[in-house]
Structures are given as C-alpha cells and as structure tokens.
Amino acid sequence: MPAFEDVRSAAEILSGHALRTPVRSSPIIDAALGATVFFKCENLQRGGAFKFRGAFHTLSKLPQEQLQRGVAAYSSGNHAQAVALAAKLLGSSATIVMPHDAPAVKVRLTASHGARIIRYDRYREDRIAITRELAEKQGLAIVPPFDHADVIAGQGTAALELFEEVGDLDALLMPLGGGGLLAGSLLVSEKLRPGCRVYGVEPLAGNDGQQSLRRGVRVRIDTPQTIADGAQTQQLGELSFPIIQRAVADILTVTDDELLDATRSLGGLLECPVEPTGCLGYAGALSLRDALRGKRVGVIVSGGNADAIAPVPPRQ
Ligand SMILES: *Cc1c(COP(=O)(O)O)cnc(C)c1O
C-alpha cells in the first residue's frame, strides 16, 4: 500500500523531470462561485496530463535490464503518452495498446515519442489480456494506468505541490477514473491538511466510483459512453479504492452536458488548452457551488489533450 512518504520520495525523483505546473485563478470564476479557486494546471504538464508523474516515477524504479527489454501499457491516451515519453527519456522502449476510438491527437502524440502502438476495440476486446500476452512474449514490464503503488505515489505529487504553494484549502476537487490521481492526492491531504474535504468527480454515465463508495465494494460497470474519455474506466483499483473509501469526502457526478459547458468555458478563462476529462473537477465545483461559497477551493485540471472543441463564453 502506498503511503504519504512514497509521495514525498516520488516528488524527489520527479524533481527536474516533471514540470512544477502553474496554479492559476480566474476573477470571473471566483465571482461566479463566490469562492477563491486555485486551479492546478496539470494540463500544462509534460505529455499534457498529470499521468507523466506516475509513469516517470514507476519507470525510474524499474531495474536497468527491464528498461532495456521495454515496457507496455494499455490506455485511451494520456497514460499511453506519458509512458511513451517516460520510456524515451529513460532510454527504454514502449509498446502501447490503444482503443480504435482513442482521440486522434492522443494517438499521434503517443506515436511521436517513438512508441509502438497496437489498436483494439474498446467495447469488445479485453485490453488487459492483450497487453499481458504481449508483455509475456516479449518480456515487457506492464505499467498500469492507476492500480500500482508507484503510479499512485507519483500522481499524488500534483496535490503535494498545490498544498505547498497555496497552503490551506477547504475543499479540493479532481477528476476520477480508476482513482490513481484521487488516491495519491488523498495520501497528501490526509497527512498535510486533514481538514480539507477532497472530492472525486465522475461522468454520470460512468459512476462506478460513486456506486462503489455507497455500497462499500468495488462496483464494475460496462465501459461508459461519455466525452470524458480519460474517465471511461470500469472499476476503481484494488489499491486506490481502500484509500478513497478511507479519506474521500464524497464522489460527485456531472452529466456530459454540464461537462461540455465547463470545458468550453474553462480553457478560455485559464488561457490554456483543456480536455473534457480534465474539467471534471471544475464541473463538480460548479455543481457544488452553494457548499463552496466563501471557501478556498483547489481544483486539479488533469489534462489538456483534446481533439479541437470550439471555445464559447460561459453560460450565465
Ligand atoms: C487518466 C486521467 C484521469 C483519471 O485518472 P485516474 O487516476 O484514472 O483516476 C483524469 N483526467 C485525465 C486528463 C486523465 O488522463
């Protein structure tokens, strides 16, 4: 089980490799919410998402012989790109299993780091089985997207930087897929700011996390249809779930319409590219507006690798 100390040591390993991403704010959003909101811009991380943190941390802990044989990953995009980039930086090679309907920009960026890409059908084929078979045949180490102690510890470093930079927060919201980002962040908040209420935000169509929290067991769902392609996971991780169960304030859901609105306004207001999955935390903050009034609120913007979405002003 990963612990706070693992996040601290991940931060040391990542120093000089991952970017210390900016924390931005928007007077328009602060006025609209009646709160002070700090956005941790992981959409500006290397590879366009926080996933670089977990991937680089995990790869850098592998033995040199393993890096020489190579690594493998399955992902709809951001983890793929992160593993491909980390492999390139560490002199390894990456094989990535990606769905046929992954956003074109994510496939292109992954290929640009020199990774070998294998496509599969997200709704019919088992990506884990495909990856395992490849890994076994070729001696590759699988780097899972969320359910791995080193991945969780790496992802936690974004929240660590946010708390270091802005101090006390009353609430912290972020996207929830398999729970690597949320579990890592909770290890940090539990230790440094136990009074901060931390929320995971899921697309309504893929609310396995919320169902799991309510029922006390990891609920598995069919691959959800949602514009939040980075949160199309079917089930929380074995490692992430107990941490989430122990420390999360709640798991919220937003509809794809709410998420699309949030996505269309956030990129312009923060003046940087955002992708729908990356805006789940902000969409959750909008839905929690009354409870957040007068509070200091952190929001992790988790990624910015979207196929183009036309920008429009926020709704009144
Ligand atoms: C992977 C990803 C998520 C979900 O992260 P988990 O650790 O699986 O919960 C959220 N946002 C973006 C942009 C992602 O790439």
The ligand as a MOL file (V3000), in Angstrom:
LIG
                    3D

  0  0  0     0  0            999 V3000
M  V30 BEGIN CTAB
M  V30 COUNTS 15 15 0 0 0
M  V30 BEGIN ATOM
M  V30 1 C -6.2870 9.3360 -16.5490 0
M  V30 2 C -6.9480 10.6280 -16.4360 0
M  V30 3 C -7.8850 10.8700 -15.4170 0
M  V30 4 C -8.3080 9.8190 -14.4300 0
M  V30 5 O -7.2460 9.4700 -13.5680 0
M  V30 6 P -7.3260 8.1950 -12.6200 0
M  V30 7 O -6.0250 8.1610 -11.9190 0
M  V30 8 O -7.5540 7.0030 -13.5060 0
M  V30 9 O -8.4950 8.3930 -11.7180 0
M  V30 10 C -8.4110 12.1380 -15.3260 0
M  V30 11 N -8.0890 13.1140 -16.2000 0
M  V30 12 C -7.2230 12.9060 -17.2000 0
M  V30 13 C -6.9220 14.0280 -18.1220 0
M  V30 14 C -6.6140 11.6610 -17.3440 0
M  V30 15 O -5.7540 11.4670 -18.3430 0
M  V30 END ATOM
M  V30 BEGIN BOND
M  V30 1 1 1 2
M  V30 2 1 2 3
M  V30 3 2 2 14
M  V30 4 1 3 4
M  V30 5 2 3 10
M  V30 6 1 4 5
M  V30 7 1 5 6
M  V30 8 2 6 7
M  V30 9 1 6 8
M  V30 10 1 6 9
M  V30 11 1 10 11
M  V30 12 2 11 12
M  V30 13 1 12 13
M  V30 14 1 12 14
M  V30 15 1 14 15
M  V30 END BOND
M  V30 END CTAB
M  END
